[in-house]
């Protein structure tokens, strides 16, 4: 494992490797994170993708990636990564490939795949200690089909399948802990609005061996119903309110990389998003807001 | 080397070993498991090089197989029945990737009701996905077909995955004398995989399996795969000729057994064709000129060879060990489509569904099918498709139904008057 080189904002790479002009929505928090991730990982990578918004990054004959890409299916991107990694290892071992031609295998999926359909394949990849990096861009719903709720959807969010009174009745699944329970090499949460934290984690993940698992909260203007210009602000508020804890799992321990000293009230985060508008108009729903706040408080009470 | 007694599963494993496969993604399922256990034991003992990984499902197994083949190594995998259907999304997907590798399917009937025994509905469900298909009648053919399958899959004019089918139990667990060729001879027939431009490498970035927008590019790529599959007919002929030269076994795309002077021929695939061969011999002893036409190559469909094989016959008896529910036998439908309007098309083609879920087809039933078909030829009236099912079997199922009915009455609380159970007792009607 090499020394961490990214220490300050000015250490962040400015290579802008990922091409522009993709069909992602303006203000896409997932793309924001991916730009930063790709700059750290570099082009000696093969992205193995599952069905989701980012499947549309590579549409024949264009791709924003300078490296390689393989689209698989919604449920089995980690199994695709297994096949590619094993084949690269075989080619290297047999001397049919120069070490310089080796690639880092990166799975790229949304939360629909990561939290649900693809969880079995992901679990098994970690069981096998597959040497790969998994990047989940989590926009808290089936975004590419118009934001139906998924098991990543937060409590009370209005989605196109939870539009009734009260929004989504369930609670966001704790994928970080589920992944960490497999004891992979690394698990981290990141967000595009915290580029230094993100880059340091991706750099660390890049230089580790084994399964390295990243969940990037991806503010989603179309799915969460807000003005695209607010993506960065909403991302910052997700961290400041403590709703999206930035943390990492390594060597059996969970470390919070950014502990908000004074947490902003969750209301500030919720109020900016149309999917929570029913908590504020026509009347403020203090009970539900209070419940969301209490859950966040209870989480952090155990941390600090 | 003298022939060894090998099961169909062991013959499949020998095929993979002789092909010197690099990579084996695996998942256990009856009756296929012996294949991966055999390969696993060889890998563990060092008898063969290579790498095997057990995935958590057939869906993942096929994804890993396709991804590894798309990276440029020689891949072998195997499944059966429910596993093949669980992987169905990926069968279409990896064929679309044009990933060349070999999948052995050990045929088994599909749920529900769940069963372990053989029929062809599993492999027929995969007929449209883009895999080429070879169907085996005996254990030697299983080994030979795996080797031939790699030649087809990796041919630059094809580059599609190939499925080799053998029947569960009837072949998978039946030992037959199998001649295992020497590795050096196999290397002459099947050199190491040259992936050419199939790869992922840092110095040659590649986007594979990207999305398309609109029907234009989609149609182009799908039809291109279709045309590549059709190239398989001619490539198969070359490969079979070469195989015969090296190993002395002629593996025609369409096997014709005593068809030259036959007035009536059976038309079927798989291991039960060996029963048909036996029936042909017995019928000929009785003075009836009967033959057998057995496609080994089902995808691409060798329409030219099939129509030539049956041209001028008075009747064809199609035996389907599959059932397209609400339609009938799939081989029957495909044969009729190939024959329609062709000169020399037989006037009578009869359809029989048999051998579902491991059910045997007896010699008497082969004779009966010939009788029915001769009557159709004489009368000019073709009977509707029918299920091969004996009075004895019907009696057995009636007994089971009677037991089920008694059990239901004993264990279910009665709801009101006995109307419900009376209705149940009547069904099913004859």
Boltz contact constraints between the chains, C-beta under 6 A:
constraints:
  - contact:
      token1: [A, 44]
      token2: [B, 202]
      max_distance: 6.0
  - contact:
      token1: [A, 46]
      token2: [B, 200]
      max_distance: 6.0
  - contact:
      token1: [A, 55]
      token2: [B, 211]
      max_distance: 6.0
  - contact:
      token1: [A, 58]
      token2: [B, 207]
      max_distance: 6.0
  - contact:
      token1: [A, 58]
      token2: [B, 210]
      max_distance: 6.0
  - contact:
      token1: [A, 59]
      token2: [B, 211]
      max_distance: 6.0
  - contact:
      token1: [A, 59]
      token2: [B, 213]
      max_distance: 6.0
  - contact:
      token1: [A, 60]
      token2: [B, 210]
      max_distance: 6.0
  - contact:
      token1: [A, 60]
      token2: [B, 212]
      max_distance: 6.0
  - contact:
      token1: [A, 60]
      token2: [B, 217]
      max_distance: 6.0
  - contact:
      token1: [A, 63]
      token2: [B, 207]
      max_distance: 6.0
  - contact:
      token1: [A, 67]
      token2: [B, 205]
      max_distance: 6.0
  - contact:
      token1: [A, 68]
      token2: [B, 200]
      max_distance: 6.0
  - contact:
      token1: [A, 68]
      token2: [B, 205]
      max_distance: 6.0
  - contact:
      token1: [A, 68]
      token2: [B, 206]
      max_distance: 6.0
  - contact:
      token1: [A, 69]
      token2: [B, 207]
      max_distance: 6.0
  - contact:
      token1: [A, 70]
      token2: [B, 208]
      max_distance: 6.0
  - contact:
      token1: [A, 70]
      token2: [B, 209]
      max_distance: 6.0
  - contact:
      token1: [A, 71]
      token2: [B, 209]
      max_distance: 6.0
  - contact:
      token1: [A, 72]
      token2: [B, 63]
      max_distance: 6.0
  - contact:
      token1: [A, 73]
      token2: [B, 89]
      max_distance: 6.0
  - contact:
      token1: [A, 73]
      token2: [B, 93]
      max_distance: 6.0
  - contact:
      token1: [A, 76]
      token2: [B, 59]
      max_distance: 6.0
  - contact:
      token1: [A, 76]
      token2: [B, 60]
      max_distance: 6.0
  - contact:
      token1: [A, 76]
      token2: [B, 63]
      max_distance: 6.0
  - contact:
      token1: [A, 79]
      token2: [B, 55]
      max_distance: 6.0
  - contact:
      token1: [A, 79]
      token2: [B, 60]
      max_distance: 6.0
  - contact:
      token1: [A, 79]
      token2: [B, 63]
      max_distance: 6.0
  - contact:
      token1: [A, 79]
      token2: [B, 64]
      max_distance: 6.0
  - contact:
      token1: [A, 80]
      token2: [B, 63]
      max_distance: 6.0
  - contact:
      token1: [A, 80]
      token2: [B, 67]
      max_distance: 6.0
  - contact:
      token1: [A, 82]
      token2: [B, 64]
      max_distance: 6.0
  - contact:
      token1: [A, 83]
      token2: [B, 64]
      max_distance: 6.0
  - contact:
      token1: [A, 83]
      token2: [B, 67]
      max_distance: 6.0
  - contact:
      token1: [A, 83]
      token2: [B, 68]
      max_distance: 6.0
  - contact:
      token1: [A, 84]
      token2: [B, 67]
      max_distance: 6.0
  - contact:
      token1: [A, 84]
      token2: [B, 71]
      max_distance: 6.0
  - contact:
      token1: [A, 86]
      token2: [B, 23]
      max_distance: 6.0
  - contact:
      token1: [A, 86]
      token2: [B, 68]
      max_distance: 6.0
  - contact:
      token1: [A, 87]
      token2: [B, 68]
      max_distance: 6.0
  - contact:
      token1: [A, 87]
      token2: [B, 71]
      max_distance: 6.0
  - contact:
      token1: [A, 87]
      token2: [B, 73]
      max_distance: 6.0
  - contact:
      token1: [A, 90]
      token2: [B, 22]
      max_distance: 6.0
  - contact:
      token1: [A, 90]
      token2: [B, 73]
      max_distance: 6.0
  - contact:
      token1: [A, 101]
      token2: [B, 201]
      max_distance: 6.0
  - contact:
      token1: [A, 101]
      token2: [B, 202]
      max_distance: 6.0
  - contact:
      token1: [A, 101]
      token2: [B, 203]
      max_distance: 6.0
  - contact:
      token1: [A, 103]
      token2: [B, 200]
      max_distance: 6.0
  - contact:
      token1: [A, 103]
      token2: [B, 202]
      max_distance: 6.0
  - contact:
      token1: [A, 120]
      token2: [B, 56]
      max_distance: 6.0
  - contact:
      token1: [A, 121]
      token2: [B, 60]
      max_distance: 6.0
  - contact:
      token1: [A, 124]
      token2: [B, 56]
      max_distance: 6.0
